Amino acid sequence: MTTTLDPALRDLAAKTIRMLAADGVEQADSGHPGMPMGAADYALTLWLQYLNFDPQDPAWPNRDRFVLSAGHGSMLLYSLLHLFGYDLGVEELQSFRQYGSRTPGHPEYGVTPGVETSTGPLGQGFANGVGMAIAAKMTEARYNTPEQPIFGHWIYGIVSDGDLMEGIASEAASLAGHLGLGNLIYFYDDNEISIEGSTELAFTEDPGRRFEAYGWQVITIDGHDGEQAATALDAARADTERPTLIVAKTHIGYGSPNKQDSADAHGAPLGASELAATKENLGWPQSPRFLIPDSVAALFADRVASLQRGHEDWKTRFLAWREANPALAAEYDRCIARQLPDDLEQQLLAALPEKSNATRRLSGDLIQKLAELLPMFVGGSADLAPSTSTLIKGGGDIGRHHFGGKNFHFGVREHAMAGILNGLALYGGYIPFGATFLVFADYMRPSIRLANIMGIQVIYVLTHDSIFVGEDGPTHEPIEQVASLRLIPGMTVMRPADGPEVAGAWAWALRHRDGPTALILTRQGVPAIERQEPFAFEAFNRGGYAIYSTPGREPEVVLVATGSELQLALGAARALEEQGSAVRVVSMPSQEVFLRQDADYKESLIPSGARKVAIEAGVRYGWDRVVGSDALFITQDDYGLSAPAQVLAEKLGWTVAQVSQRITSWLN
């Protein structure tokens, strides 16, 4: 424990946090006042006595991270950020939830200084924090030396009843306990209230016992007793072998005479009369709103000054570490910058095997090369590494007491994997990937969506990409997943057709830093594509490019295909040429990238006067924006069947002969 606070001053500071939150929600006429009012006491203890940060340098790499997984209580976080001197003036508190403010309804990464991740969808922040804790352990293992342990900090968070009800939190908690993340400490704001009323309606388990079974240390406190919170934090920090859940028993809407301990305090303003009654009950002045007593302001300013002195001391030690460990420092700088080789694309092409294979296997060959080239490149799968070809050979495993490796074993936990990947990316210094079968991407979707909202670099390796999974049947044969991923704003979906396109997809994903990329890969083998011109990354990087055009003629028919169906388009093109048609075959590895190209390029590639055919073993949805609604769509709009892939191709119309016949009939 850092200091012992005067009880009266502690109480006044906690009331300041409560009233800033209540005033902000009231002024916005929207928001969640109850959780901030109930959590103010233990949050004050954490921020005032334990959390290590510098408001003038929010990105300081050795700062502690604080994750408000209960993002609906955002006014708690905004009040703390303002009080501790972040670039968040009182006018931002007064503009809570308003257009253009830096205090949105739920915390948003990149909008508000000091916000480590976008939270609100419950359970997501919980999983992000687990990812950050793993990344912190990895950073210590990679860069600390016995003489100079320069990195070492904590990941703190506040989670709610709702967080612990969500499945993603259970998955992430299980993995955190397995890994022994002793640098992870969460307060569970146990106020026993959800939107519909008492948690007795649907949540009567004992979460503490559940977390003990996961391998966590569990401590229960009165959440309104700052000294108990401090004692619990001391015990949590002393246990380096287990993550800790501090169960803080609180009253939602603490201090409100008529709404404390009720669902009415959860998701709506107290109301003018109840706010006035609350201030009277707490001995707080009715005006002005957003009051910060001088003694409280001085308390926070003193704490910030102390923290900044600590930061300056760390910077001195960091410089000494750099001088003593130049090779480590150079690698650290490279990883923080996510620096890639200038000739990355050429090295990837050179790493491809001579013989073609399933695109998942070709990707696996490139992953080995990337692990050799990029120290920041790490990842794993949801218990499917042999099938997704994502194990980094010789890369070492991430495990309890072993955080220096590159391979994650997430277990059968797609929900948690995706949330943890976000935490790894947000932490900094890593380019993470996660792998599973494409059909299970739906388990990951909320985290994928948040990765796009935050614009962070995460790579998803999604294999077994069509009905040609075969014998596993329709439960494992994705038909709608590619289209649904393409729906997410900001998302880049890459479905490569052969080895060079797999290299192009990986290079794109690594150079594209402003959002996530999904690599959609086959289970079955695919042939090497015969191109008129040698493969060129410049063409691939436009999202769509021609691989064949009838020489000397403008195309009358344009066949647009992706992935394993590109070979069908080429076969059909030969048949059409024999009938006298001028044909162009377009590979469309990424609709999103292609649609961002200028109009002239799109017209030159797919002329408006030509007849158009889209060929993909997935649902039609989304293809209209590429080829127009008057095109022929050879797509898979029904669930598959259980049979060998070759049999499915025959039965469902996915042979060259059948595709050619459909196109010929349509043209005639």
Secondary structure by P-SEA (a helix, b strand, c coil): ccccccaaaaaaaaaaaaaaaaaaaaaaccccaaaaaaaaaaaaaaaaccbbbbcccccccccbbbbcccccaaaaaaaaaaaacccccaaaaaacccccccccccccccccccccccccccaaaaaaaaaaaaaaaaaaacccccccccbbbbbbbcccccccccaaaaaaaaaaaaaccccbbbbcccccccccccccccccccaaaaaaaacccccccccccaaaaaaaaaaaaacccbbbbbcccccccccccccccccccccccccaaaaaaaaaaacccccccccccaaaaaaaaaaaaaaaaaaaaaaaaaaaaaaacaaaaaaaaaaaacccccaaaaaaaaacccccccaaaaaaaaaaaaaacccccccccccccccccccccccccccccccccccccccccaaaaaaaaaaaaaacccbbbbbccccccccaaaaaaaaaaabbbbbbbcccccccccccccccccccaaaaaaacccbbbbbcccaaaaaaaaaaaaacccbbbbbbbbccccccccccccccaaaaaaccccccccccccccbbbbbcccaaaaaaaaaaaaaaaccbbbbbbcccaaaaaaccaaaaaaaccccbbbbbbcccccccccccccccccccccccccccccaaaaaaaacccaaaaaaaaaaaac
